[in-house]
């Protein structure tokens, strides 16, 4: 997190702090684009610039992620009001703000990969999907063994961001150990205490979703009608 001395009198982050985080987010976005996880204008990314008062660097809407630069980021406050930069914030800015508040995230990353889209539809009737016993799970923060069962909740997509934010908060209260969730026919949300951790979580979860998807398709299996066991139930 930025040092408090880098704050301006109006609560905005210093130019240097903003530019550093925006450049890091842009680099992550271009990398995700190259892997096919955020084609076209899909996806959005944010990082916390400061918590008191809350300030985020977040992607402007409508930006081709393959051409993403630090200049495509905005600084917003806790209401998603733009304090720095040109353009409008992502329509899903409220979801980012909710994850920062509920999970204490330092960065929030949202991808639209093929496998997250397919699996979010296939497993939507179950309310989520479980990934268990893969070595790559150890890349998730706090996971020390492959003998881990990661539950990724799946929520119905909505254009009502306020209502969706409330649903996300309620879902994560029921799944306090989840490192991410899926929006149906939409994509993956994950986060971390800082940008490097959030970026790692994207890479780990996208890898696992592709493994699960390819295995599921190869076996000709159908998605279960309901989850075998959702955390907290």
N, C-alpha and C positions, 0 to 999 in steps of 0.2 A: 504494500500500500504506500502511496505517496506520503512523504513527510509533511506534517501540518504546516511547516514553514513555507511549503511550495504553494499554499493556497493564496488566492487573491482576496482582496477586501470584500468583493462581491460574492465570495463563495466558490467561484470557478477555480479549476485547477490551473496551475501555471502552464504556459505554452509548452515548455519542455516536457512536463509530465504528460500532457495531452498528446503531444506528437509522438512520444515514446510508445505509449499504449496503443495509439491509433496505428502506428507502423507495425507493431506486433500483431494486432488483429488483422490488418491487411495481409500480412505475410501468411498467417494461418488460413485466411480465406482463399488466397490464391493456391495454396497447397491443397486445400480441400477441393477446389475446382478441378485441379489437375487430376485428382483421384476420382472425379465424377460424383462427388458428394453434394455439390452446390452449383449445378449447371444453371446458366442464364442468370436471372435475377433472384433465384431461390436462396433461402438461408438468411440468417442474420446473426451478428456477433456483437458482444458488448463486454466491457471491463469496467470495474469500479475505479473511479478517479479519486473519490473521497466519500466517507460515510457521514460526516457531520460538518456540513449538510451533505446529503446523498447526491452524488454526481456520477453519471455514467458516460463513457464513450460508447457510441452505438452506431451501427451502419445506417446511412441514409437509405430510404426506400428506393427501389427501382434500379439498383446498381448491378451491373454485370460483374459477378464475382471473379471472373477470370481477369478483369481489368482493375480490380480493387486496389486503391491506394489509400494512404493516410488522409488524403483530402476528401475521401468519401465518408468520413466519420463526423458525427455531431457530438456535442456535449449536451446532456439533458439533465433536468433535476428530477426530484421524486414524483412529479406529476407528468413527466415526459415532455415538459416544456423545453424548447431548444434554447440553449444559452450560448452556443458557439457553433459555427459552421453554416453551410447553405443546404437547404432542402428540408424534407420532412423525415422524422425518424421512422424506422420500421413500424408497420402497423402492430407488430407484436411487442413493442417496447414495454407495454404493461406486464407482459409475461416475464420479461427479463427483470423488471423491477420487483415482481413478486418473488422470483427465485432468489434474488439478492437478499430480500427481507426474510424469507422463510428458511432458506438454506445457508444464509451467511456467505453466499458465493462471492468470489472476487472477479469471476468471469463467467459468462454464459454463452454457449455456442449452440447453434441450431442448424442442422444439415437436412438435406432432402435427397438422400441416396435412393437408388433403386431398391435395395434390399430392405431398408427401413420402411419404405412405402408399401412394398409387397407384404411384408410380415405384419405391419400395423393393420392392414386390412384382413389378412388371413386369420390373425389371432384376436381380432377385436371382440368376437363373441365371448372369449375367455376373460376379457378384462385386462389382459397382459400376457407376457410370455416370460418363461424362465430359461436362463442359461446356466448350466451347471457343469463343474468338473473339468473346465478347460484351463490350461496353464496361463493363457492370456488374461484370465480374470485377475491375476496377481498385479496387473497394471493399474487396477482401480484402487483409489486411495483407501487404506485401511484393510485391504484384502491381502492376507499373508500366505494363503494356500490355494491350490487349484480345487480343493474340496470345498467349494463355495457355490452357493446358489444365488444368482442375481435375478431379482424380479424387476422387469421393466413394465410398469403400468401402461395401458393404452387408453387414451381419452378420445372421445369424439371431437372432431375438429369443429370450430365455430368461428363466425365472423364477429361475434359479440365478445370482445376481448375482456371486458370486465367480468362477464359470467364465466369465461374460460379460466381466467386468473383465479377465481374462487374455487372452481373445480380442481385446478392444479394444486392449490393449497390444501384442500381437503384430501386429495389423493395422496399427497406426500406425507400428510399426517398419518395416514394408514400404512404407508410404506416408508418409514423413517430411514431405512438403510439403502434405499434405491439411489443409484448414481445417475439416473436419467429416466426419461419416459418417452413414449411415442404418441404422436397425434395421428389419428386414423387417416390413412391415405395422404399423409402429409410428411412426417419425418421425425427425426430424433432431436430431443433437447437433452443437453448435459451441461455440467458446470464444474467448477473447481475453486479452490481457495485463491488461486491466481491463474493467469493465462496459461502458463506451461502445464499446470495440472489439468485444466479444462481441455486443452488441446490433446493431451495424452488420453483423456477419457473419450474424446471423439474417436481417436484412432483405435483404441481398444474395443469400444462398443461397435463401431462400424465393422471391424474385423470379425467380431463374434456374430453380428447379425448376418454377415455374408456367409460365414461357416454354417450357421444354423439354417439359413435359407437354402443354401446349396444341398445340405444334407437332407433337409425336409423334402425338397423337390426330387432329389435323386431316389429317395425311398418311396415316392409317390404317396406320401402321407397326407391326411387331412388334418386341419387344425382342430384341437379339442374343443368340445362344446363349452367347457368351463374349466377353470384352472384346477389343477390337482390340489394346490394349496397356495393361497395368497398370503404373504407375510401379514401377521397381525390377526389372522382369522383362525 
